[in-house]
Amino acid sequence: MPAAEALAHIRANLRDRDGTLPGRTDGSAEEALERAGGLRPEPHPPGGSGPIPVPAGLVLLVGPPASGKTSFVRALIAHGRIDEDAVISSDEIRAELLEIPPATEEPGTDPDEADARIFAERDRRITARLAAGHTAVAESTNVTPQARARLVAIARRFGAPVTMLRFAPDLDLLLRQNAERGRTDTTAEDVRSYAAVMARHARPDQLRAEGADAVHDVPGRAQGATPAEAAVHFSFARRTEVPGLP
């Protein structure tokens, strides 16, 4: 599929970057954001209360493209908060399997077939880490209930706790950050669509109802926080005891 056709396919179907398709949505992205009160983070504990503990288990990053997920995990790794191997990135797996950068499309690649390979491999890696009692950080958009349910089901197989970290800047900031990235695979229209889906389907109360043991909002530029400053808001346990394992 040519690149232009692939992008049209993404915009037409709003394929979440986690291998699932969201349900039908009505109205514009702006209307959805207005109905949902915008993408407004929940307040964090006051300064001085210490970092938020995240138990060893499944950590889902939930946020539209350009919301700061990759910058956040890079800061976590750089500051020793998590191991590099803990991060399971769908973009990086795409680059590995298709041998292309995440921001490009390979001519002739069937997006459905490619997605199936990518997310099967992602699930395999997450399964392996949880089976060994290690933390697995799922770095994909995860804005739809279908995408999250797929990963929560894996965690439940191992009795692993599920922590969801929301990235919820307002739409203007999302669009500005997307423009600053200089990537050609995600348009402003795409960002608006993902943001609208998140406003409808990724509120904190909904995430808890889906099985999240804890939901936290990650501070960003709207709160005057750099990725490094956001990273120190959290303290990640790296391993938990698994019956039958040494």
N, C-alpha and C positions, 0 to 999 in steps of 0.2 A: 504494500500500500504506500503510495507517495506520501511525503511528509505533510503536504497541505491537506490531503484527504484524511490522513490519520488525525490531524488536529481537528478537522471538521467532525470526525467521528467522536472525538472526546467531548467537544462542545455539545454535540447533539444528544449524546447519551449520558453525559456527566459521569464518566467512568471514574469511580473513586480509585486512588492510587493504592489500593489494597486488594484488588481483584474482585470487587463486587460492584453492582450497580444500585444506586439509590432508587427508591420508589418515585412515582410521579410527583412533581411539585407544581403548585399553582401560583401564579402571580410572579412579579419580578423579584430579583434578589433584594432590591431596596425595600420592597413591601414586606418581604419575609423578615428582614432585619428590623424593620420598624415594629412589626407585630411581636417579635421576640424581645424587643427592648434593646436591640443591638447585641454585639458580642462583648459583653462586659464581664471582666474577671471578678470572681468572688474575692473578698478581702483576704489578705494573708495575715498570719499572726503578727502582732506588733513587733517592732524591732527589739532585739535583745532576748526574744523568747527561744532562740536557737533554731537550727535547721529542722525542717520537717522530715521525720524519719520515713523512709520508704523500705518496706520489708523485701527480702529476697523473694522473687516471684516474677510475674508478668507485669511489665510497665508499658502501657499503651500511651503513645503520644497522639493527641487528638487536635487537629488543627488544619486549616486550609493551606494550600501552597503559599509560600512567602511569609508564613506566620512566625518563623524563627525556630522551627524544630531542629533543623540541622545545625544551626549555630549553637543552640543550647547543648546538644549532645557532644559537639566538639569541645565546648567549654568544660563539660563534665569530664571528658577524657583528659583534657589538658591539665585539669586541676586534680586529677586522681580520684574523682568521686565515683567513677565506674571504670571497669576494664573496657578496652576497645572492642574486645570480642563480644561484649554484652549487647552491643548495638546491632540489631538486625534491620538493615536498611533495604527497602524494596528498590530504591534507585541504584544502590550499589550492586545489588544482585542482578538487576537488569544490565548494568554495565559489564558484569562478569560473564553472564550467560550469552549476551548478544555481542560482547566485545566492542561496545560503543559507549561514549560518554552518556550520563543520564539525560543530558539536555538535548540529545539528538535522536532522530528516528532512523532506523535502518531501512533503506528502500527494499520493498518486497516482503517485509516482515508482516505476518498476520498478527494484528494486535491481540486478538482473542487467544490465539495459540501461545504467543509470547507471554501474555499475562498469566496463563495457566501454568507455564513453566516457572515463571518468576515466583508466584505466590505458593506454589507447591514447595519450592526450595526454601522460601522464607519460613513456611510452616514447619518444614523438616528441621531447620536450624533452631527455631524456637522450641520445638519439642525436645530436641537433644539437650538444650540448656536446662529446661525445666526438669527433665528427667534426672539430670545430675544435681539438681538442687541449686542451680545458678540463676541469677537474675537474667532475664531477657527483655531488652528494650525494643519494642516494635516501632520502628521509625517509618511510618507511612501516614497518610492523612487520617484514616479511621473516623471520618465524619459521619458515616452511615451506620445504623444499627446492625445491618447485615455483616459489615466488615468486622465490627467489634464482636458480634456473637461468634463468629468463626474462631477468633483468637481466645475469647473467654472460654469456649468449649475445650480448647487445648489445655488451658490452665487448670480447668476443673478436673481433667483426667489425672493430674498429679497433685491435686489439693493445694495448688499454688495460689497465694493471694494475688489479687488483681488491683493494680493502682493505675488510675487514668490521670494523665497530666494534660490539661487543656491549654491551648494557645489561642487566645481570643482577642487579638487587636481589632479595633474598629475598621470598617471597610476602607476609609481613606488611607489609613496607615498601611493596610494590607496592599493596596494598589501601589502606594509609594515604594514599599519594600520590594514588591515584585518588579517594578521598573528598575530599581537599583541593582537587582540581581543580573540583569542583562541577559536572561535566558529567553530563548525563542519558543520553547515548548509549552509555555503557560501564558496565555493572554490575559488581559484585564477582564475579558468576559468570563474566562475560566475561573479566575479568582472570585469574581462576583457570585458565580454559580456555587462554588464550593462553600463560600461564606454563607450563602442562603441556606444550604443544606445543613451546615453546622448550627445555624441559628434555630432551625426547626427541630433538629434531631440530636443535638449533643449538649443539651442543657445539663447542668450538674445533677439535677434530680433524676433525669432520664438515665444518665450514666450509672447512677447508683441502682436504679430499678433494673438495669440490665445485668447487674452482678458485680459492679465495681466495689471493692472493699473500701477504697478511699478515692476521692476526687480532689485534685488541687489545681489551681490556676497558676501558670508560670508567668511571672512578671516580665515585661518587655519594655520597649521604648515608650509606650504610653504611660508607664509607671516610672520612667526615668531609669530603667535598669538595663545594663549591658548583659550580654549572654553570660559573661563571667560572674556578674553579680547575681543573676538568676540562678546560676549553678550552685552557689553557696547557700541558697534557700533550702536545699535538699541534702539529706544524708542517706546514701543507698547501702543497704546490707547486700553483701556480695554472694552469700551462700546460706542455705538453710539445710537442716538435716533431713535426709530422705531415708526412710526405713529400707534396710537391706543394702545401703551403700556405705562404704568405709568413710 
